[in-house]
Amino acid sequence: MQDRRNFNNIKKNEKVINPNNNEKRFKTTPNLRPTRIFILDTNVLLHDSDAIFEFKDVVLGIPFVVLQELDTFKKNQGELGRNSREVIRILDELRNKGCLNKGVEISSETGSILKVLPTPAFQPTQEMYGDVVDDLILKTVQNLVKEGFDATLITKDINSRVKADAMGLEAEDYIKEKVSSVEFYKGWIKINLSANELRKITINKLPEILKQKKIKLEKLAPNEFIVVESENNPENYHLFRFLGGTNFILVKNPKIIAHFGARNVQQLMALDLLRDDNVKIISLVGPAGTGKTFLTLLIGLQKVAKEHLYKKFLISRPVVALGADIGYLPGELHEKLRYWMQPVYDNLELIFSQLGEKEIEYLANKKERQALKKHLRDRYIKDRHQEISNVDILQEKGILSMEAITYMRGRSIPYQFILIDEVQNLNPHEVKTVVSRAGEGTKIILAGDPFQIDSPYLDFSSNGLTITTEKLKGQSIFGSVFLEKSERSKVAKLAAKLL
């Protein structure tokens, strides 16, 4: 058998299509020599620090300029900094196996070889201009192709893939985990019946109806909903939740604080999962105005402040800035967070505005509220005329906590009701980090809109909310609802539909 580390002897070979995700897979020749060279862009390593372990029986090339870019990120405090430092540590450990310039075997399990590639001589040309680092990486791929190698650029940068194609080079997205928008798990199915059949349906008859509709029970996931609605009137329906085996429950509109309730069948599904303490993790997915955050806040207040089933209501959301980062905002930490948590404050204030005095009493009685307001004013509020809200009082009592996701790493959070909002802006690893913080007795809700992503390297198919929903589907303690109908206002409905 020839030396597997002899990078210069690796020849161009055929491409093999992977049946999973319709992507190319990795194949070895009979003598186990790698047949392809994959060049990793910096953004792939920043997206997934374990990316080099995901390729089997290939050569992975990391251009020297990528190492330089990783070096610029290693001091960052967020996930990019962590991933950068982790990749550098992995590369340092691989040095013990041999010279990275000549190529070293990554592990016996993957059978892949990693090689650090020198930065090519570079002169800007008409077809290559813009980001110099991106162009140097493309030039590295181009040089390998000219030398006769089957080289493919792996990058999360759409424009780099477009430029590679324009140069006649192969480029692919890094899709370790990806879910099609067509196959995305909604958490519910619909069955249409005549009005007469609908009147007669019961839990006992539901399995027979499903069989008639050719829906197999074993294909249903635990906590998946079945909407049985009238053929001529979708507002006339019965809602059931599948519990596993042959067990279903009939879902009714629950009684919650004030006059709030479900405005549509999907909100009713969400409320049913939120109220069930046996369902420990929930994903609420849907566009703006569908009620994901509002319903969670409503039930969270009831569970924590009124029923005392959890010690605290913890709310967090990723700090993905469209402008300045959190560190450049004025004030102390709680003041900075207020800017990022403003949508949460708005929803909470709306809830409190609809509560009567008796309903607010369970949060804090009148005397206690006055004492807390005085304490808050003496401690934080410089403007004596500034109003102190019920949200401020809840935070001071320790019932409500708002935190940045950055500070959740390494913690264990037991007996809390947790809402993580805007999860579509997190990658799968970040969601894993957050969810794994949940301690005994904790219920965690992941909410977001995968069609509205601010992170440049995530999309509907690869963001943490979509991937987590797909991976947890089928677990008895997990439930998900895709809410598709906006209930915010006529303007919001029109914007969601047309813009």
N, C-alpha and C positions, 0 to 999 in steps of 0.2 A: 504493500500500500504506500502511496506517495505521501510525503509530508503534508499534513493538512494545513500547516501554518505558512506554506509557501504561497504567499499572496500573489506573487508575480506569475504563477503558473495557472491561476484560475481563469478558465476560458468562458466565453459566452455560451449560453445554453438556452434550451427552450423555456417558455413561460407556461406555468401551470395555473389553472383557474381554481380557486377555492369555492366549493359550493356554499359555504357560509359567507353571507354578506356579498356574494358575487365578487370577491376580491382575490387577488393572486395569492397562492399559498407558496410554501417553501419546500423545495424538493432536493434530495441529494442523489447523486449518481451512484452506481453500484459500489464504487470505491470510497463512498462517503465524503467526497470532496464537495464543498459548497459550490453551487452553480450560479449564484447571483450576488451582486454587491448592492447594499442599501446604504445610501448616504443620509445620515440623520441631521435634520435641521435643529437649531437651538430650541425652537419652540416645542418640538416633540419632547425633548428632555425636560423642559420646564413644565410641560403638561403632565408628564408621567416619568418620575425619576427611575422607575423600573423598566423603562421602555426597552433597554437593550436585552432584557431577559425574555422578551415576548417574541423574538425571532428565532427560528430553528433552522440549523444547517445552512447558514448563509454567512457571508462576510458583511460586517457592519463597519462602515467607514464614518469616522467623526473628523471633519476638517479642523485643522488647527485653529482657524478663525472662530469656530464654535466654542472651543475651550476659552478663547479670549472673551467671547460674549458671556459665557457662564460665569467668568470671573467678575464681570460687572454686576451680576445679579446676586452674588453670594452674600452680600451684606444686607440685602432686603430683609425686612422683618416678616413679610407675609409668606404665602405659599410658594411664590416664585423663588424667594431666597432659600427656603427650606429645600425645595427640589434641586436647586443649583448646587447647594452644599452636599446633598446626598449623592448626586451624580459625580461630583468631584471625588468624594470619598470612595465610591465604587471604582472609579478609574484608578485611584491610588492603590487600592487593594489588588487590582488586576496587574499592576506593575510587578508584583511579586512573582507572577507567572512567566514574565518575560518582557521583552521590549515592545512597547505599544506601537512603535514605528514599524516594526516587522510583523506585528499581529500576534495576539494571544487568544487562547481559547477562553470564552466567557465562562462556560460551565459544561460539565459532562452531560447534563440534562438537555441543554439546548443544542449542543454541538456546533455552536456558531463561533466565529472568530471576530474579534474587534481589532481595528487598526486605526491609529490616528494618522490622518493624511496631511501632508504639507500644504501650506498655502501656495496656490499657483501664482506665477507671474501674471499680473492683471493690468490690462490697458482698457479703459472704457471704450466701448464700440457703440454703434448706432442701435444695435438690438439689445444692449445691456447698459442700463443706466438707472439711477435712483439710489436705493440703499446699497452701499458698497459691500457690506457683509453678505447680504443676500446674493449679490452678483458674484462674489468670491466663491460662495457655496455652489452656485450654478456653474461657475467656471471649473470647479473641481469635478463635478459630474461630467461636464463636457469633455474634459481631458481624459477621463477614464473611458468614455465611449470611444474617443479617437484612438485609444490604445487597444480597443477590441473587447472591452469588458461589457457585460450586461448590467449597467449601472442604473439605479432608480433612486430618485430623490424622495425622501419621506418627509413631508412638511405639513404643518397645520395652517400655513399661510396660503390662502387662496391665490393671491397675486403671484406668489412664487411658483405655484403650480401652473398658472396661466403663462408666465414667462418661460417656464421650462418647456411647455408645449410649443410655444412660438419658436423656440430654439431647436425643436426636434428631439427633446429629451423626455424621458419617462419620469413622471412624478405622481405620487399617490398621497392621499391623506393618511394620517395615522389613526386607524380605526380599531383599536384593541376592543373597544366596547361601543356598539352603535345600534340604534333602534330605528327602524323605518317609521315615518309618520303614519304610514298606512297600517302597520302592524301594532301601533302603540296601544297598550292596554288601557282601556277607558274605565274599567271597573264596573261596567254595566252593559246589559244587552236589552233590546226591545223586542216585544212580541205583540203583534196586532191581532185582535179578536173582534168579532162582531159585538155590538152592545149587549145582545142577548147572552152570548157566551161569557162576556165579561162579568155580568151580574151573577153568574153561577159559579165563578171560579173561587176555589178555596185552596188552602195550603196543601190539603190532601190530594186535590185534583191537579196541582201544578206539575208534578213529575210526568203525569200523563200528557198534559198539554205540551211540555217540553219535548217529549218523545214524538208527538205528532209533528212538531216543528223541526224534528231531526236535530235536536240539541241534546248532546250526551252529557249526563251529569258529571262524568269524569273529566270533561273538558272545561267545566266551570271551576273557577278558583274560589277558595274560601273567602267569604265576605264580598263576593261579586253580587251585584244587584240585578234583578230581573224586573223590568218595567212591562207590565201587561196593560196595554192601552187600547182604547176603542179605535176601530179603523177609521171612523168618521170624526172623532173628537179626541185629540191627543190630551186634552185637559181632563178627560175621564179615564182614570187609570187605577190600577192597584200596584203597589210596590212590595217586592219581596227581597229578602237577603238570604243568600245561600250560605249555610254554616258548615257544609261538608257532609259527605255520605249521601243521605237522602233527606237531610234536615234543612228546613227553611223557616224564616220568621216573616210575619207580615209587618211592614214598617208603617207606623202611623205618625202624623205630625205631632212632635213633642211639645210639651208646655215648657217654655223658657221664660227668662226674666222679661219684664215689661210686656209689650205687645208684639215683640219680634217673633217671626216665624219664617218658615220656608216659603219662598215665592214661586218656586218651581220644583219639579221632581228631583233634579240633580242637587239642589240645595237640601232637599229632604234627605237624600242619601248621605250627604256630608254631615248633616246634623245627627243622623243615626250613628255613624261611625264615631263622631266626636263625643257623643254621650256614652258610648259603650266602652267601659274601662278595661274590658278584656282585649280590645284592639289597641295595642301599645304603640303602633307606628302607622301613620296615615300620610298619604300624599294627596294633596288637593291641587289639581292641575286645571288651568284654564286662563282665558284672556282677562284683561282688566275689567272690573265691574261685575264679575260673576259672584262675588261674595266670599271668596276664599278666606281672606284675612278677617273680614267682618264676622263671619260665622264662628271662626276659631276664637276670636277675642270674646265673643258673646258667651260661648260655652266655657272658655277658660275662666272668665270672671265668676260664672256660676259654680264651677267645680272647685275653684280655689277660695274665693271670698265668701260664698254663701254656704256651700255644702262641706267645705273644709276637707275635701278628699285628697288634696295635694297641698304641700307646704308653701309652694310659691308658683307664680306664673312667670316664666322666663321667656322673653321675646328677643330674638336676634335676627339680623339680616346681614348679608355680605356688604362690605364697603367697596362697591364698585363704582368709582367716580366717573362722572361725565366731565367734571372740571377738576378742582383742587382735591387733593387727598385729605383724609380726616385730620392729619397732623397740621394742616395749614388753616384749619378752622379756628376761630377765636374761642377763648374760654377754657374751663376745665373739662375733664372727660365727659361728665354727664351733660354739659352744655353742647359739646361737639356732637355727641350721640343724638341729641335732639334733632339736629339737622337731618340725620340719616333716618331717624325713626319718626319723622313727621307724619307719614301716612298712617302709622300706628296710632299716634296721638289723635289724628283727625277722626279715625274710626272710634276710638275710645270716647272722645268727647261727644260724638254723635250718640253713642249708646247712653252716656250719662245724661245727655240733654232730654232723653225720652223717659228717664226714670223719675218717679215721684219721690218725695221725702222719705216715705216708708221703705221704698225699695233701696234707697241709698243708705239707710240705717245699717243694713247688714255689712256694708263696707266699713263704716265708722259712724258712731252716733254723733249727734250734733256737738256735744261738748268735746268729744275727742277730736273732731274735725277742726274746731276752733283752736284747740291747743296745738295741733299739728301745723296749722296754718301760721301760727305765731312763731313756732320753732323754725319752720321753713323760711319765713321772712327774716328772722334774725340771723339765720345761718347762710342763706344763699341769695335772697332777693335784695338787691340794692335799691330798686325802684319801689318805694312804699305804695305806689298806686297800682303796681302790677298784680294782676289777679292770680291767685294760687288755685289750680284746678284740682279736681278729684283724682286725676292721674298722678299729680305730684303727691297727693296724700297717700295713695296706694303704694307708691314707691317708698315713701318715708316709713310706712308701716311694715315694709318688707314683703307685702303681698305680691307686688309687681316688680320685676327686674328687667331692665333693658340693657343688653350687652352686645358688644361687637364680637363677631365670630373669631376675630384674631386672638381674643383672650380666652377662648374655650378649650384650646389644646391642653391636654394633660389633666383635665379635671374629671371628676366623677360626680354626676348630678343625680341624686336619688330623690324620689317622691316629689317630682316637679312636673308641671304641665308646661311643655316647651313648644313654642312656635318658632320655626325658622322660615322666614319669609324670603321671597325672591331667590329661591334655591336654584333656579335655572342659570344663575350666574356663578355657580360653583361647579367644579369638575367632580367626577366620581370619587376621587381620592379625598377631596375636601369634605364631601358629604359623609363618607365613611368615617372620617375623623370626628365630625360633629355627632353623628348618630351613635358612635361608640362611646360617647361621653355619658349616655343615658344610663343611670344607675337603677337600682331596684325600685319598683313602683312608679317609674317615670313614664309619661306618655308624651310622644313627640310627633309633631305635625310638620310636614314639609309642604310648603305652598309656593307656587310660582307659575309663570307663563313661559313655556318653552318656545313660544313664537316671538318673544320679546327679550332678547339676550343682549346684554351690554358688553360681555367679555368677547374680545376679538378672536379667540381660538375655540369657541364653543358654538354649537348649533343645536337645532332641535334634536338631532339624533345622538349627540355625544355629551350633552350636558348632564350634570349630576342628578337632576330631578328625574329626567327620562330614564336614565340608566338604573337608578335606584328603584324606581317603580317597577321596571321590568324584572329586575333581579329578585325583588321581594315578593312578586306576584306568586301566589300559591301558598304563602305562609299563613298559618292560622291567626297570628297576631297582627297581620298587616291588612290594610284596606286602602283602596284608592278610588277617587271619583274625578272624572273629567267633567268640569262644568263648562258648558258651551254658551249659555244664555246670559247676556249682560242684564243686570237689574239696577244699574247705577242711575241712569237717566236716559231720556230719548237721545240726547246728544252723544252720550257714551256709546249707546247701542249703534247709532249711525256711524260713529268713528270706527268702532270695532268691525263693522260690516264693510265699510267702503274705503277706509284709509289704510 
